[in-house]
Amino acid sequence: MKKFISTSPYQPKGRLEKGLYKAADNQLLAYDTPTSFPILAAINAYANQGENIEIITIVPCYENAIYNYELLKEEVAALAQKKGFTYTLKEVNVPYDNEIGTELELFEKLMDCTADNDTLYACITYGSKPFPLVQMMALNYAYRIRKNVSIGCIVYGAKDHNNGNMFIYDITSLLYIDEAVRLMAEQKVKNPTDIIKSLLK
């Protein structure tokens, strides 16, 4: 199943900016509807008509995140109607703090959200600073431990404060480079640095 993972933003009511995210590199992510949630661009790009997907949202127990999750659900419903896909929502709740126990709890809950044969997509734009790391850990877990799991796309939304433009970046290759490093270390490959540098080109 295609599963889309993101975090509900912490911005207070009225401060969550909405705009058109321009695709910086992966043109499939071009999305012509203003949004506050870059994961919508990924869903628009990869959810097909007639398909059923799952949307997994990390919602810390924090008033702003809870409020913004309702906004996300409204935008998902509109996009699903427009594109003709169906979906289920899964809310992943964790405390609103930065304790290591919270990050480990999130990792455990995200592990449980994955299954064999999944295709996973993720947005690492929002949440506390450790959350993107935990999301990448969960994606790595699914890719390495589950059967027949693939990583479809990992996105990051950003605003250029010099000109106000908003961009969405496809950073999936970072996960695959990390996986290549792991495999080369495991297999004691000769000249791994040269191989990695050639991959980066």
N, C-alpha and C positions, 0 to 999 in steps of 0.2 A: 504494500500500500504506500502511496505517496503521503508523507507526513511533513508538515511545515512547523518549525519550532521558532518561537520568538519570545521576547520579554515585553510585558506591558510597561510603558514609560512611567517615569517618576514625576514628570513635569506637572505642576499644579494646573487646575482648571483655568482655561483661557491662555495658557502659556505653551501648549503643545502645538508647535508650528505645523501648518499644512502647506504643501506645495507640490510642484511637479518635479519628480526625481528623474533627472536625465541619466540614461545608461552611459556610464563612463567607458565601459569596455565590452561587456556582453550585451549586444543589441536586443537579445530576447527579453531583457529586463526593461525595455522601453515601455512606459506606462503613461497613458494620456489622461489620467484622472488625478487631480490633486489628492494627496494623502498625507497622513501623519505617520504612516506605518510602512516602512520599506518592504516588509514581508508581503504586503499586498502586490508589489511588483513581481515578486517571485511566484506568488500564487497565480497571478494573471499570466505569467510566462509559461508555467509548467502544468497547471491544472486544465485538463481537456474537457470539452463538452461531453456530458454523460458519465463522467468519471466521479467516483466517490473518494474524497480525500479526508485526512484528519489534520486539524489545526490545533497544535499544542502551544499553549501560552503560559509562560512563567508569570505568575501574579503574586508578588510579595504581599504580605498582609499590611498594606499601607494604603491609606485613603486615595491618594492620587493614582496609584497603580490600578486599584479596583475601579475607579471612575473611568480611567482611560481604556480599560479592558472593555467596558461597555461600548465605547466609541469604536474600538476595533471590531467588535461583533457586528455593529451596524454597517461598517464598510465591507466586511466579509459577506454579509447577507446581500448587499447591493451587487457586489462583484459576482457572487454565485448566480444571482438571477440574470445578470447580464451575459455571463459566459455559459450558463447551463450545466454547471457541475453541482454535485451535492457534497455535503461535508458533515463531519461530526466535530464538536469542540471538546477539548480536554484542557482543564485548568490545573496547573501545577502550582500549588500554594506552598510558600516557604515564609519563614519569619522575615521581617524587615530589619536586618542587621548584617554586619560583616563578619560574624564569627565563623571560624573554620567549620564548626558543626553545621552551620546553615549551608555552606558550599557543598559539604559532603552529603547532606540530606538532599540537596538539589540534584547532585550527580546520581544518587541512588534512584530518585524519582524519574529522572530522564532515562536512565537505563531501562527502567520498567516500561517506559513508553515505546520502546523499540521492539521489533520482532523480526524473525526471519523474513526475507524477501521484501523488506521495506526499501523504498527510495526516500532518502532524507534530504530535507532542505532546511536551512536555518538562516536567521537574521541575528547578527550580534550587535545591533545598533544601540539597544537600550539596556538598562539594568545597572547594577553595581559593577565596578571594574573587574572583579573576579568572574562575573557571570559568563562572559565570552569564553574564558578559559575552561570553565565547567562544561559549557555547551560543546566545545571542541573535544573535551575528554569523552563526553557521552557519544559524540559522533564516531570518534576513534573506537570506542568500545563496541558500538554496533557494527562498524565496518570490519573489525578484527575478530569479534567473538560470535556474532550472529551469522547465520548462513545466508548467502546470496543477498547481502545488503550493499547498496550503492549510495554514494553521496551525490545528489543531483546538483545542488548549488548552495553556496554559502555567500550571503550578501551583507553589505555594510552601507548604511546610508549616512551621508555627511553633507554639511552646508559649507560653502565657501563664503566666509564672512567678509571677504574683500568685495565681492560682487553680488552676493545673495543667492547665487545659483546653488541648487541642490542636486547631488549626484548619488547614484547607487553603484557600488563597486562589487564585482564578482571576485571573491577572494578564495574560491574553492581550491585553487592551485596550492595555497599554503598548506592545506591539510595533506595533499598528495606529496608535496616535498618533504613534509615531516615523516610521512609513511616511508618514503624512499630512504631517508636517513636511517630510520629504524631498521629497515631490511638490510641495508648495506652494513650497518654495525653488527647486526645479528649474523650475517653471512661472512663477516671479516673480508669484505671486498677490498682489493688493492686500489690505491689511489682514489678513495671515496670523495675527497675534496674536488678533484678534477671532474669527476662524474657529476657531482652536485652542481658545480659551476656551469657545466655544459647544459644541464637541465634548466638552470636559471636563464640561460640565453634563449 
